[in-house]
Amino acid sequence: MLKVNEIFKSIQGESTYAGMPCTFIRLAGCNLRCTYCDTNYAYYHGRELSDEEIILKVEGYGVKLVEFTGGEPLLQEETPPLIKTLLDRGYSVLIETNGSVCIGCLDKRVTVIMDMKTPGSGMSERMNFKNFEFLKGTDEIKFVLMDEADYIWAKEIIKRYNLTEKFNNILMSPAYGILQPKDLASWILRDNLSVRLQLQIHKYVWAPHEDEGV
């Protein structure tokens, strides 16, 4: 059984899969409290569903791309086995995890999107940098930035751990409504930083108060 906040189909708004139809499994519970969090409704609220109930819902949407998100999906020990089941059934599976929980338990076929928390989030000291050792070159590392100080911090982490040499996709995203995308773009261009500027396109398709999909 997993405590599920919601399951829905929408356009993938982030990562290199942005723009693609995707079924989202949002699990309840999170061990962090980021200042810019836009899904705090998932901290506590959810209902217990069996694997088969979840899979039936996913199958009903008819989309082969599935993302586990939260909250923090790896707080529930039943998450990795369900991911494996979906992979075995031919689904492409993504998991967005907050960088504080060990990812070593995950099936290597899953695409990990690891959201490294910056100082502006208030949670940077909770990051588990050993997770870099478990990531594949095709996995993705995301930094959500609130200001230039966050950008400088992220740039130093990238350099310290040689991330652009080890991983294909390093993402930088402006915190929606806080940092202007053009400012982040100008810093990346100024420094010739080999990262991908990422916008949360679902927030431009749907207003923040609207349902994002079906």
C-alpha positions in Angstrom: 0.0 0.0 0.0 1.1 3.5 -0.8 -0.3 6.8 0.6 -1.2 8.7 -2.6 -2.1 12.3 -2.8 -3.3 12.3 -6.4 -2.9 10.6 -9.7 -3.5 12.6 -12.9 -2.5 13.0 -16.5 -1.0 16.2 -17.7 1.8 17.7 -19.9 5.2 17.1 -18.4 6.3 20.6 -17.3 9.9 20.0 -16.4 13.1 18.0 -17.2 14.1 16.9 -20.7 10.7 15.3 -21.1 9.0 18.7 -20.9 6.0 18.9 -23.2 5.2 15.2 -23.3 2.0 13.7 -22.0 2.7 12.0 -18.7 0.8 10.3 -15.9 1.8 11.7 -12.5 1.7 9.7 -9.2 2.0 12.2 -6.4 2.7 10.5 -3.2 1.9 12.0 0.2 4.5 13.1 2.8 7.7 15.1 2.6 10.7 15.4 4.9 11.6 18.9 3.7 9.9 22.3 3.9 11.2 24.4 1.0 10.4 28.1 1.1 9.0 28.1 -2.4 7.1 24.8 -2.2 4.1 24.7 -4.6 2.8 21.3 -3.5 2.5 21.6 0.3 -1.0 20.2 0.1 0.8 16.8 -0.3 2.6 17.0 3.0 0.0 15.1 4.9 -3.1 14.4 2.8 -3.5 11.2 0.8 -5.3 7.9 0.7 -3.9 4.3 0.9 -4.0 2.6 -2.4 -2.7 -0.9 -3.4 -0.2 -1.4 -6.2 -3.0 -2.8 -8.4 -5.3 0.1 -7.8 -2.5 2.5 -8.8 -1.6 0.5 -11.9 -5.3 0.3 -12.9 -5.5 4.1 -12.7 -2.3 4.5 -14.7 -3.4 2.0 -17.4 -6.7 3.9 -17.7 -4.9 7.1 -18.8 -3.2 5.2 -21.7 0.1 7.1 -21.4 3.4 5.1 -21.4 5.4 7.9 -19.5 4.9 7.9 -15.7 6.4 10.1 -13.1 6.5 9.5 -9.3 6.7 12.8 -7.4 5.6 14.2 -4.1 6.1 15.2 -1.5 9.1 12.9 -1.4 8.2 9.6 -3.0 11.2 7.7 -1.5 9.9 8.2 2.0 7.6 5.2 1.3 9.5 1.9 1.1 6.9 0.5 -1.2 7.8 3.0 -4.0 10.8 1.2 -5.5 8.9 -2.2 -6.0 6.0 -0.4 -7.7 8.5 1.4 -10.0 10.0 -1.9 -10.9 6.6 -3.4 -11.7 5.7 -0.5 -14.0 9.1 -0.8 -15.8 8.6 -4.5 -16.2 5.2 -3.7 -17.8 6.8 -1.5 -20.4 6.4 1.9 -18.9 9.0 4.6 -19.0 9.3 5.8 -15.4 10.7 9.0 -14.0 11.1 9.8 -10.3 11.6 13.3 -8.9 13.3 13.1 -5.6 14.5 15.9 -3.3 18.2 14.9 -2.9 18.0 14.2 0.8 17.0 10.5 0.6 19.3 7.8 -0.6 18.5 6.7 -4.2 20.6 3.5 -4.1 17.4 1.3 -3.8 16.1 2.3 -7.2 16.0 0.1 -10.4 18.6 1.3 -12.8 16.1 1.6 -15.6 14.2 4.5 -13.9 15.2 8.0 -14.8 16.0 10.0 -11.7 15.4 13.7 -11.6 17.2 14.8 -8.4 16.2 18.3 -7.1 19.2 19.6 -5.3 18.0 22.2 -2.8 19.8 25.6 -2.8 20.3 27.9 0.2 17.3 30.0 -0.8 15.1 26.9 -0.3 16.2 26.7 3.4 17.0 23.0 2.9 20.5 22.9 1.3 22.0 21.5 4.5 19.8 18.4 4.2 21.2 17.3 0.8 22.9 13.9 0.5 25.7 14.5 -1.9 26.6 10.8 -1.9 23.6 10.4 -4.2 25.7 11.6 -7.0 27.5 8.2 -6.8 24.2 6.4 -7.6 23.1 8.5 -10.5 23.6 7.3 -14.1 24.9 9.7 -16.8 21.4 9.8 -18.3 19.8 10.9 -15.0 19.0 14.6 -14.4 20.0 17.0 -11.7 17.9 20.1 -11.1 18.6 23.3 -9.2 15.6 25.6 -8.5 17.0 29.1 -7.9 15.6 32.1 -6.0 18.4 34.6 -6.7 21.9 35.1 -7.9 23.3 33.8 -4.6 21.6 30.5 -5.3 23.0 30.5 -8.8 26.5 31.0 -7.5 26.0 28.2 -4.9 24.7 25.8 -7.7 27.6 26.7 -9.9 30.1 25.9 -7.2 28.4 22.5 -6.5 28.6 21.7 -10.3 32.3 22.5 -10.3 33.1 20.7 -7.0 31.5 17.5 -8.1 32.3 17.8 -11.8 28.6 17.4 -12.7 28.7 18.7 -16.3 31.3 16.1 -17.2 29.5 13.2 -15.5 25.9 13.9 -16.4 24.2 14.8 -19.6 21.5 17.0 -18.2 22.0 19.6 -15.5 18.9 21.8 -15.2 18.5 25.3 -13.7 15.0 26.5 -13.1 14.0 30.0 -11.8 11.6 29.7 -8.8 8.3 30.6 -10.4 7.2 34.2 -9.6 10.4 34.9 -7.6 13.3 34.9 -10.1 12.9 36.3 -13.6 13.8 33.7 -16.3 15.7 36.4 -18.3 18.0 37.1 -15.3 18.9 33.4 -15.0 19.4 33.2 -18.7 21.8 36.2 -18.6 23.9 34.6 -15.9 24.2 31.3 -17.7 25.2 33.1 -20.9 27.6 35.4 -19.0 29.4 32.3 -17.6 29.1 30.0 -20.6 27.7 27.5 -18.1 26.9 24.1 -19.8 23.4 23.7 -18.2 19.9 23.7 -19.5 17.6 26.6 -18.6 14.3 25.0 -17.6 10.9 26.7 -17.2 7.9 25.0 -15.5 5.8 25.1 -18.7 2.7 23.7 -17.0 2.5 26.9 -15.1 2.4 28.9 -18.3 -0.2 26.6 -19.8 -2.4 26.6 -16.7 -2.7 29.3 -14.1 -1.4 28.2 -10.7 -4.9 27.9 -9.3 -6.2 25.7 -12.2 -6.0 21.9 -12.4 -3.0 20.8 -14.5 -4.6 18.2 -16.7 -7.1 15.5 -16.1 
